[in-house]
Amino acid sequence: EGYDKGHLCASEDRVYSKSANKQTFYYSNISPQIGSFNQKYWAALEKQVQTWGRSTINGTYDKLYVVKGGTIDKENQIWTYIGGDKSKPVPKYYFMALLCKKGETYKAIGFWLDQSTTAKPALSECAKAIDELEELTGLDFFHNLPDNLENAVESKYAISAWTGL
Protein backbone atom coordinates (compact mmCIF):
# COMPACT_ATOMS: atom_id res chain seq x y z
CA GLU A 1 0.00 0.00 0.00
CA GLY A 2 3.00 2.34 -0.10
CA TYR A 3 3.64 2.51 3.66
CA ASP A 4 6.73 1.67 5.66
CA LYS A 5 6.29 -0.60 8.64
CA GLY A 6 7.29 2.16 11.05
CA HIS A 7 8.59 1.05 14.43
CA LEU A 8 7.15 2.71 17.52
CA CYS A 9 9.99 1.36 19.64
CA ALA A 10 12.99 1.68 17.34
CA SER A 11 15.11 -1.37 16.63
CA GLU A 12 18.14 0.74 17.59
CA ASP A 13 16.61 1.21 21.07
CA ARG A 14 16.89 -2.53 21.74
CA VAL A 15 20.38 -3.48 20.59
CA TYR A 16 21.44 -4.64 24.05
CA SER A 17 20.12 -8.15 23.35
CA LYS A 18 19.13 -10.16 20.30
CA SER A 19 15.82 -11.18 21.88
CA ALA A 20 14.87 -7.60 22.80
CA ASN A 21 15.77 -6.40 19.31
CA LYS A 22 13.69 -9.14 17.66
CA GLN A 23 10.65 -7.99 19.62
CA THR A 24 10.77 -4.57 17.92
CA PHE A 25 9.77 -6.33 14.67
CA TYR A 26 6.49 -7.70 16.08
CA TYR A 27 3.42 -6.29 14.37
CA SER A 28 2.26 -4.90 17.72
CA ASN A 29 5.18 -2.44 17.43
CA ILE A 30 4.57 -1.53 13.79
CA SER A 31 2.49 1.35 12.44
CA PRO A 32 1.95 2.51 8.82
CA GLN A 33 4.14 5.48 8.01
CA ILE A 34 4.87 7.20 4.71
CA GLY A 35 8.50 6.47 3.78
CA SER A 36 9.69 10.07 3.80
CA PHE A 37 8.11 10.61 7.22
CA ASN A 38 9.45 7.36 8.71
CA GLN A 39 12.94 7.42 7.23
CA LYS A 40 13.66 11.10 7.70
CA TYR A 41 11.38 13.03 10.04
CA TRP A 42 10.43 10.37 12.61
CA ALA A 43 13.94 8.91 12.38
CA ALA A 44 15.49 12.32 13.15
CA LEU A 45 13.43 12.65 16.32
CA GLU A 46 14.21 9.06 17.31
CA LYS A 47 17.93 9.73 16.80
CA GLN A 48 17.74 12.80 19.05
CA VAL A 49 15.84 10.87 21.73
CA GLN A 50 18.42 8.07 21.53
CA THR A 51 21.16 10.66 22.10
CA TRP A 52 19.35 11.94 25.18
CA GLY A 53 18.73 8.39 26.40
CA ARG A 54 22.35 7.36 25.98
CA SER A 55 23.47 10.46 27.87
CA THR A 56 22.43 8.61 31.04
CA ILE A 57 25.72 6.72 30.63
CA ASN A 58 27.81 9.87 31.09
CA GLY A 59 25.56 11.30 33.80
CA THR A 60 23.80 14.06 31.87
CA TYR A 61 20.49 12.47 32.87
CA ASP A 62 19.70 9.73 35.36
CA LYS A 63 16.63 8.43 33.51
CA LEU A 64 14.68 9.18 30.36
CA TYR A 65 11.16 7.83 29.98
CA VAL A 66 9.71 7.74 26.45
CA VAL A 67 6.14 7.12 25.30
CA LYS A 68 5.40 6.93 21.55
CA GLY A 69 2.34 6.30 19.48
CA GLY A 70 0.06 7.15 16.61
CA THR A 71 -3.46 8.55 16.64
CA ILE A 72 -6.44 6.45 15.59
CA ASP A 73 -8.99 7.08 18.36
CA LYS A 74 -10.51 10.26 16.91
CA GLU A 75 -11.84 10.41 13.35
CA ASN A 76 -10.08 13.73 12.64
CA GLN A 77 -6.76 12.16 13.64
CA ILE A 78 -7.01 9.33 11.12
CA TRP A 79 -5.35 10.19 7.85
CA THR A 80 -6.79 7.44 5.68
CA TYR A 81 -7.52 3.71 5.68
CA ILE A 82 -5.34 1.05 4.06
CA GLY A 83 -7.18 -0.11 0.97
CA GLY A 84 -10.26 1.82 2.14
CA ASP A 85 -10.78 -0.80 4.86
CA LYS A 86 -12.19 0.93 7.99
CA SER A 87 -10.51 -1.72 10.16
CA LYS A 88 -7.06 -0.53 8.96
CA PRO A 89 -6.66 3.13 9.95
CA VAL A 90 -3.50 5.09 9.17
CA PRO A 91 -2.59 7.66 11.83
CA LYS A 92 -2.40 11.25 10.72
CA TYR A 93 -0.30 12.16 13.76
CA TYR A 94 2.46 10.50 15.73
CA PHE A 95 3.56 11.63 19.15
CA MET A 96 6.35 11.26 21.69
CA ALA A 97 6.15 12.18 25.36
CA LEU A 98 9.46 12.43 27.21
CA LEU A 99 10.18 12.71 30.91
CA CYS A 100 13.72 13.21 32.11
CA LYS A 101 15.05 12.87 35.65
CA LYS A 102 18.34 14.23 36.98
CA GLY A 103 18.68 13.88 40.74
CA GLU A 104 15.40 15.21 42.11
CA THR A 105 14.78 17.46 39.10
CA TYR A 106 12.36 16.52 36.33
CA LYS A 107 11.61 18.03 32.95
CA ALA A 108 9.25 16.94 30.21
CA ILE A 109 8.46 17.68 26.58
CA GLY A 110 6.02 16.37 24.02
CA PHE A 111 6.12 16.17 20.24
CA TRP A 112 3.17 16.10 17.84
CA LEU A 113 4.10 15.26 14.25
CA ASP A 114 1.80 15.30 11.23
CA GLN A 115 2.74 12.69 8.64
CA SER A 116 0.06 13.83 6.18
CA THR A 117 1.80 17.03 5.08
CA THR A 118 4.82 17.30 2.82
CA ALA A 119 6.08 20.46 4.54
CA LYS A 120 7.80 19.36 7.73
CA PRO A 121 8.51 22.06 10.33
CA ALA A 122 11.59 21.97 12.53
CA LEU A 123 11.20 19.46 15.36
CA SER A 124 11.36 22.35 17.84
CA GLU A 125 8.16 23.70 16.24
CA CYS A 126 6.41 20.38 16.94
CA ALA A 127 7.22 20.55 20.65
CA LYS A 128 4.38 20.83 23.14
CA ALA A 129 3.80 20.75 26.86
CA ILE A 130 2.73 17.29 28.04
CA ASP A 131 -0.62 18.74 29.16
CA GLU A 132 -1.28 19.83 25.58
CA LEU A 133 -0.21 16.44 24.22
CA GLU A 134 -2.57 14.77 26.70
CA GLU A 135 -5.41 16.93 25.43
CA LEU A 136 -4.65 15.96 21.82
CA THR A 137 -4.27 12.23 22.49
CA GLY A 138 -6.69 11.65 25.36
CA LEU A 139 -3.90 9.87 27.24
CA ASP A 140 -2.57 10.61 30.73
CA PHE A 141 1.21 10.45 30.53
CA PHE A 142 3.40 10.09 33.64
CA HIS A 143 0.40 9.67 35.93
CA ASN A 144 2.51 7.76 38.47
CA LEU A 145 4.29 10.95 39.50
CA PRO A 146 3.01 12.65 42.66
CA ASP A 147 0.26 15.07 41.54
CA ASN A 148 2.13 18.23 42.51
CA LEU A 149 5.20 17.12 40.50
CA GLU A 150 3.09 15.85 37.59
CA ASN A 151 1.17 19.14 37.37
CA ALA A 152 4.35 21.22 37.45
CA VAL A 153 6.37 19.18 34.95
CA GLU A 154 3.54 18.55 32.47
CA SER A 155 2.32 22.16 32.26
CA LYS A 156 5.37 23.64 30.54
CA TYR A 157 8.52 22.92 28.58
CA ALA A 158 11.59 24.85 27.52
CA ILE A 159 13.23 24.09 24.17
CA SER A 160 16.48 25.48 25.58
CA ALA A 161 16.52 22.71 28.21
CA TRP A 162 16.69 20.04 25.47
CA THR A 163 20.03 20.21 23.67
CA GLY A 164 19.96 19.32 20.00
CA LEU A 165 16.60 20.85 19.07
N, C-alpha and C positions, 0 to 999 in steps of 0.2 A: 504494500500500500504506500510505499515511499517514506516510511518512518524508520528511524533508528530505534533499536531497543535500548532506550536510555536507562542507565542505572540510577537508582535513587541513592543507594549506598555504593559509591564508586569502588571498582575493583582495586584501585590503587590504595584505598583506605583499609584493605584487608590483606596486605601482602605479608603479614607476620606469620601466617600459616596457610598451607595449601588448602586445608579444609575450609577455613574462613573465607579464603578468596573464592573458592568454588561456589559458596553460598551466594555470592553477589550475582551469580548468573542464573539464579532461580527466577522464574517468571513473577514471583511475588515481589521482586525487587526491580522489575522492568516496567517502564512506562513509555508510551509512544512519543517520540520527540523528532521534530524536523531535524535533518542532518546538520544544517548550519547552526541551529540553536544548540543541539547536543554537543557537537564537536568543537564549537568555538565559544559560544556565550556561556552555556552551563558549565562547560569544561574549565573556562577561565575562573569562574567563581569557585568551582571545586578545587582548583589548583591553589587559589588563595586561602581557602579554608584549610586545606592540607598543610600549607605553610604555617598557618596559625596553630593548628593541631600539633604539628611536629615541634613547635617552639616550646612545648612543655618539656622537652628533653633538655634544653639549655636553660630552663627556668624562667622564661618570659612569662608563661602562664603555668598555673598548676593543673588546670583542667579546662577542656573545651567541650561543651555539649552541643551536638548538632542534630537538628530535626529537619528533614527534607520531605517534600511531597509535591503532588500535583493536584489541581482542583477539578473535581467532577461532581461535587455535591449540589452545586447551584447551576441552574440552566445557563445563566449568563457567563459562567466560568468554564463552560464546555466549548471548545473550539469547533469541533466537528465530530463525526462518528465514523469509525473505520468501516468502509464499504456501505455506509448509510445505516448500519446495524445499531439500533439504539442501545444494545447491550455492550457496545464497544466504544465508549466515549474517549475522546482525545482531549486532555487538559489544555485549556487556553493559557493558564498560568502555572508556574512552578514557584515554590517558595523554599526558603531556608530560614530557620530560626537558630540563632547562636547565643549561647550563654558561656561566658568566660569567668573563671575564678582565679584570682591571684591572692593568696593569703586569705584575708576576710573580705576582700573587695571583689565585687561582681560588676560585670558590664554585659550588655546584651545588644543585639542588632538583628533586624530581620531583612530579608530580601524578597521582593515580589517581581518575578520576571515574566514577561508576556512573550510566548513563543510564536504568536500569530502575526506579529509585525516584522517587516524586514528591517526597519530602522531600529537599531538596538542602542539605547542610551548607555552611558557609562554606568558601571556597576554601582558607583556611589549614588547615582540618581535613582536607583532601584531600592535603596536602603529605606527602611521604615523602623519605627518603634515597634516592639513586640506587641504592644496593645493594639496598634493599627493592623498588624498582621493577623492577630487573633480575630479582629472584627471582620477582616476579609475572608478568612478561612473557616471561622466558626470553631476553631480549636483553642484549647487553653494550654499554652506552652508553659513549661516550668512551674506547674501548679504545686509541686512538692516543696517549693521554697516557702519559708515563713511569709505570711501575707504582707507584712510591712516591707520586707525585702523584695518580694515579687512585685508589689505595686511600684516601688521606687525604680527597680531595674528595668521593668517592662514599659514604663511610661515615656522613656526618652532614650536617645542614642546620640553619640557624637562620632561623626566620620573620622575626626582627627585622632580618636582613641583606637582606631583600627588601621594599623600601618598596611600600606599596600593598596589602599583604595583611592 
